[in-house]
Amino acid sequence: MKKQFIKILALVVILTFGLGISAYAFTAGYGSFAELAAAEDPSDYNIKTNVVGSNTTILAIHGGGIERGTSELVEALGGTGKYNTYLFEGQKAADNGSLFIKAINFDEPRAVSLVNKSDYTVSVIGAAGNDELTYVGGQNKLLAELVRLHLTAKGYNVKTLSIPDRIAGVMNSNIVNKNKLFNDNYQLGGVQIAVSKGLRDKLATDSGALNNYSSAINQALSKSWPIIVNLMDKVNADKGQGFLNRFNPEKPNFDKKIQKALKKGAKNPNELIKNVKAVSEE
């Protein structure tokens, strides 16, 4: 009877928070990489980095058997030769979920160093659910919206996450948001892409689906995003520079223009670019 009650309670909690939660959202996991390294056999996990001199880094911090399909997606994107990539992969025969470190606690030194040196960052993680859904979050709202629009244009079902969603990816402590300051003075943060189990399983086994999905993200990163960055430079041009400027009381003007562009509700990537252009010229 007690076990049945626990199962029912767990189901209620899952429905309350929605199916977008991480597959391991209720797993405490390790609080740091040092903690994990002290407890786990080194042969049970693998770390792969590929640094190509890009200003963009893509992460799979729950790769391999931890959240199947995330490594495959990051490697497909890295295969274009345009982005730095980082993978932390579980390699156990079973129970790779025990290697889980939450994104807000992920501090493996090579990952931290690579992110700190990158202008733009994207983290691919897993979400629960057997349907084919993508959830985008993170502090970089413009890039997140670009990713959403490019994926939607290819027929994928994409939802935007924000607080209080458990995988919204908006906290400063999330590794994806620890990239370099935009133009040395604005904390732009990164984008977290959470892919449902159903879609991840498909990406891991169907190369055609993987190429189609990854190409949409690649288009957002390599084609549309550089255009928007140039437009944002105009918004940011009259601001002071340096670390302390992130606390500049005038900085909210930058936020307001980004929000204004997003509120216009672009239906496709080109419309979003036009909307950013409009607010940058005001």
Number of C-alpha atoms within 10 A of each C-alpha: 6 6 8 9 10 11 11 11 12 13 11 12 10 16 12 9 12 13 16 25 22 21 18 18 16 10 13 11 17 18 15 17 17 13 12 18 14 9 11 12 10 11 9 13 19 13 15 12 14 16 16 14 12 15 17 23 30 28 29 27 28 28 30 21 20 28 29 22 29 31 27 21 26 24 21 18 24 22 12 11 14 18 25 25 29 26 24 22 25 26 18 17 8 10 11 20 17 17 25 26 24 22 20 17 15 22 19 18 11 13 23 15 13 22 28 19 17 19 20 27 31 28 28 25 28 29 26 23 18 13 14 16 21 24 24 25 27 29 22 22 22 23 26 22 23 25 25 26 24 24 23 18 14 12 10 17 14 20 15 16 22 16 11 9 15 15 26 22 29 25 17 15 14 21 28 32 28 24 25 21 20 18 17 15 20 22 20 23 28 33 28 30 27 28 29 26 24 16 23 29 17 16 23 16 12 11 13 11 14 20 14 14 21 22 18 21 19 21 16 22 21 13 11 19 19 12 13 20 16 12 19 20 13 13 21 18 10 8 16 16 16 12 13 11 16 18 12 14 8 12 16 12 13 16 14 12 19 20 15 15 21 16 10 12 12 17 11 16 21 14 15 22 20 15 21 25 19 14 18 20 9 7
